[in-house]
Amino acid sequence: MEYIKVSLSNERLSLREFTKDDWKDVHRYASKDIVCQYQPWGPNTENDSKSFVNMVIKDATEEPRTRFVFAIIYKENMIGAGEFNIRDFTNRVGEIAYIVNPDYWRKGIATDVAKLLIDFGFKELKLHRIYATCDPRNIGSSKILEKIGMIKEGRIREDLLVKDGWRDSLLYSVLEHEWKK
Ligand SMILES: CC(C)(COP(=O)(O)OP(=O)(O)OC[C@H]1O[C@@H](n2cnc3c(N)ncnc32)[C@H](O)[C@@H]1OP(=O)(O)O)[C@@H](O)C(=O)NCCC(=O)NCCS
């Protein structure tokens, strides 16, 4: 089924919709322990990576569309994913998430991606509140959320079952009027 393809970019990277072949690049990072250590999924088998990409493409065709997963393109390589989910249409709430291939860590890529996703949520989707959660041990992710101007709202207790048991999440958010400033 057809759907409107969204793309986002800044001076050095772009975000585009997934295509079926992206599973190979997804697999390059999603099969690594270090990438999914704080996630409930993974490390991926090839079939897991294929299923993920197929689901992303299928979800893009849903009406109304709530899920936008973008491939991160940096120097012509597909090096990760940025995800935007509309969680509540009535109260105009969205959530962001991101993942980067370890070969490209510590270059500010995820920070750029998070900013692009937030701009998309407020500018294009006209949302009011955008939030993100992360594992309290995930220092890199909390740094990103703080750097882009999100406010730490608190700690959600044992909301996710990961490989080593129940996990708390830190909750961060930014509101439309804060972003406009
Ligand atoms: C977390 C993740 C997205 C960070 O990606 P990245 O592109 O390396 O992040 P950035 O380069 O934008 O880093 C932003 C800041 O965090 C710091 N940082 C990144 N990873 C870090 C780590 N493991 N430990 C401490 N600081 C870290 C960077 O130094 C930078 O700080 P600075 O600006 O003061 O130098 C990446 O490690 C990843 O994909 N992890 C696995 C998936 C994941 O955890 N996703 C987030 C789910 S909540």
The ligand as an SDF file (V2000), in Angstrom:
LIG
                    3D

 48 50  0  0  0  0  0  0  0  0999 V2000
   22.6190    5.9240   23.1590 C   0  0  0  0  0  0  0  0  0  0  0  0
   23.0720    6.1230   21.7180 C   0  0  0  0  0  0  0  0  0  0  0  0
   21.8620    6.3460   20.8360 C   0  0  0  0  0  0  0  0  0  0  0  0
   24.0160    7.3370   21.6570 C   0  0  0  0  0  0  0  0  0  0  0  0
   24.3150    7.6150   20.2980 O   0  0  0  0  0  0  0  0  0  0  0  0
   25.5000    8.5960   19.8860 P   0  0  0  0  0  0  0  0  0  0  0  0
   25.2740    8.9900   18.4490 O   0  0  0  0  0  0  0  0  0  0  0  0
   26.7950    7.9920   20.2310 O   0  0  0  0  0  0  0  0  0  0  0  0
   25.2260    9.8480   20.8410 O   0  0  0  0  0  0  0  0  0  0  0  0
   25.8690   11.2970   20.7380 P   0  0  0  0  0  0  0  0  0  0  0  0
   27.1870   11.2040   20.0170 O   0  0  0  0  0  0  0  0  0  0  0  0
   24.8510   12.2400   20.1920 O   0  0  0  0  0  0  0  0  0  0  0  0
   26.1780   11.6050   22.2820 O   0  0  0  0  0  0  0  0  0  0  0  0
   25.5340   12.5990   23.0560 C   0  0  0  0  0  0  0  0  0  0  0  0
   26.3180   12.7570   24.3510 C   0  0  0  0  0  0  0  0  0  0  0  0
   26.3020   11.5540   25.1010 O   0  0  0  0  0  0  0  0  0  0  0  0
   27.6310   11.1180   25.3490 C   0  0  0  0  0  0  0  0  0  0  0  0
   27.6260    9.6760   25.2830 N   0  0  0  0  0  0  0  0  0  0  0  0
   27.2720    8.8850   24.2520 C   0  0  0  0  0  0  0  0  0  0  0  0
   27.3790    7.5950   24.5910 N   0  0  0  0  0  0  0  0  0  0  0  0
   27.8400    7.5780   25.8840 C   0  0  0  0  0  0  0  0  0  0  0  0
   28.1480    6.5350   26.7860 C   0  0  0  0  0  0  0  0  0  0  0  0
   28.0330    5.2460   26.4640 N   0  0  0  0  0  0  0  0  0  0  0  0
   28.5730    6.8700   28.0260 N   0  0  0  0  0  0  0  0  0  0  0  0
   28.7010    8.1770   28.3940 C   0  0  0  0  0  0  0  0  0  0  0  0
   28.4020    9.2090   27.5600 N   0  0  0  0  0  0  0  0  0  0  0  0
   27.9920    8.9000   26.3340 C   0  0  0  0  0  0  0  0  0  0  0  0
   28.4580   11.7460   24.2500 C   0  0  0  0  0  0  0  0  0  0  0  0
   29.8080   11.8900   24.6170 O   0  0  0  0  0  0  0  0  0  0  0  0
   27.7780   13.0980   24.1180 C   0  0  0  0  0  0  0  0  0  0  0  0
   28.1350   13.9450   25.1740 O   0  0  0  0  0  0  0  0  0  0  0  0
   28.9360   15.3290   24.9130 P   0  0  0  0  0  0  0  0  0  0  0  0
   28.1180   16.0830   23.9100 O   0  0  0  0  0  0  0  0  0  0  0  0
   29.0050   15.9420   26.2370 O   0  0  0  0  0  0  0  0  0  0  0  0
   30.2390   14.8870   24.3380 O   0  0  0  0  0  0  0  0  0  0  0  0
   23.8750    4.8930   21.2120 C   0  0  0  0  0  0  0  0  0  0  0  0
   24.8590    4.5770   22.1580 O   0  0  0  0  0  0  0  0  0  0  0  0
   22.9990    3.7020   20.9430 C   0  0  0  0  0  0  0  0  0  0  0  0
   22.4790    3.5250   19.8320 O   0  0  0  0  0  0  0  0  0  0  0  0
   22.8250    2.8390   21.9550 N   0  0  0  0  0  0  0  0  0  0  0  0
   22.0000    1.6420   21.8170 C   0  0  0  0  0  0  0  0  0  0  0  0
   20.5330    1.9430   21.6530 C   0  0  0  0  0  0  0  0  0  0  0  0
   19.9980    2.8420   22.7470 C   0  0  0  0  0  0  0  0  0  0  0  0
   20.3570    2.7050   23.8950 O   0  0  0  0  0  0  0  0  0  0  0  0
   19.1250    3.7550   22.3330 N   0  0  0  0  0  0  0  0  0  0  0  0
   18.4980    4.6770   23.2490 C   0  0  0  0  0  0  0  0  0  0  0  0
   17.3190    4.0310   23.8830 C   0  0  0  0  0  0  0  0  0  0  0  0
   16.6650    5.0540   25.1870 S   0  0  0  0  0  0  0  0  0  0  0  0
  1  2  1  0
  2  3  1  0
  2  4  1  0
  2 36  1  0
  4  5  1  0
  5  6  1  0
  6  7  2  0
  6  8  1  0
  6  9  1  0
  9 10  1  0
 10 11  2  0
 10 12  1  0
 10 13  1  0
 13 14  1  0
 14 15  1  0
 15 16  1  0
 15 30  1  0
 16 17  1  0
 17 18  1  0
 17 28  1  0
 18 19  1  0
 18 27  1  0
 19 20  2  0
 20 21  1  0
 21 22  1  0
 21 27  2  0
 22 23  1  0
 22 24  2  0
 24 25  1  0
 25 26  2  0
 26 27  1  0
 28 29  1  0
 28 30  1  0
 30 31  1  0
 31 32  1  0
 32 33  2  0
 32 34  1  0
 32 35  1  0
 36 37  1  0
 36 38  1  0
 38 39  2  0
 38 40  1  0
 40 41  1  0
 41 42  1  0
 42 43  1  0
 43 44  2  0
 43 45  1  0
 45 46  1  0
 46 47  1  0
 47 48  1  0
M  END
$$$$
